[in-house]
Amino acid sequence: MSSFVRKLMCEVVGYVPYETQITDLLKVVKDKHALKVVKRRLKTYTQAKRKHSEMIGDSV
């Protein structure tokens, strides 16, 4: 899925509850805890790092 479509879907539908939690954690500069939450949800470190960097880009 392209990044444009992904951003459009998030704009229309909204984020998944764990993604809103990550966004809130990133707003108060708790990067390490946000990564732990993503890791617990997605189960693999590589997927967690990818989602974490994606959410950092969205929160800025």
Contacts in CASP RR format, 6 or more apart in sequence:
PFRMAT RR
TARGET T0000
AUTHOR 0000-0000-0000
METHOD contacts of the structure
MODEL  1
MSSFVRKLMCEVVGYVPYETQITDLLKVVKDKHALKVVKRRLKTYTQAKR
KHSEMIGDSV
7 58 0 8 1.000
10 58 0 8 1.000
15 23 0 8 1.000
18 37 0 8 1.000
18 38 0 8 1.000
18 41 0 8 1.000
19 55 0 8 1.000
21 37 0 8 1.000
22 34 0 8 1.000
22 37 0 8 1.000
22 38 0 8 1.000
22 51 0 8 1.000
22 52 0 8 1.000
22 55 0 8 1.000
23 55 0 8 1.000
23 58 0 8 1.000
23 59 0 8 1.000
25 31 0 8 1.000
25 33 0 8 1.000
25 34 0 8 1.000
25 37 0 8 1.000
26 34 0 8 1.000
26 55 0 8 1.000
26 56 0 8 1.000
26 59 0 8 1.000
27 59 0 8 1.000
31 52 0 8 1.000
31 56 0 8 1.000
34 52 0 8 1.000
34 55 0 8 1.000
35 48 0 8 1.000
35 49 0 8 1.000
35 52 0 8 1.000
38 48 0 8 1.000
38 51 0 8 1.000
38 52 0 8 1.000
38 55 0 8 1.000
39 45 0 8 1.000
39 48 0 8 1.000
41 48 0 8 1.000
42 48 0 8 1.000
42 51 0 8 1.000
END
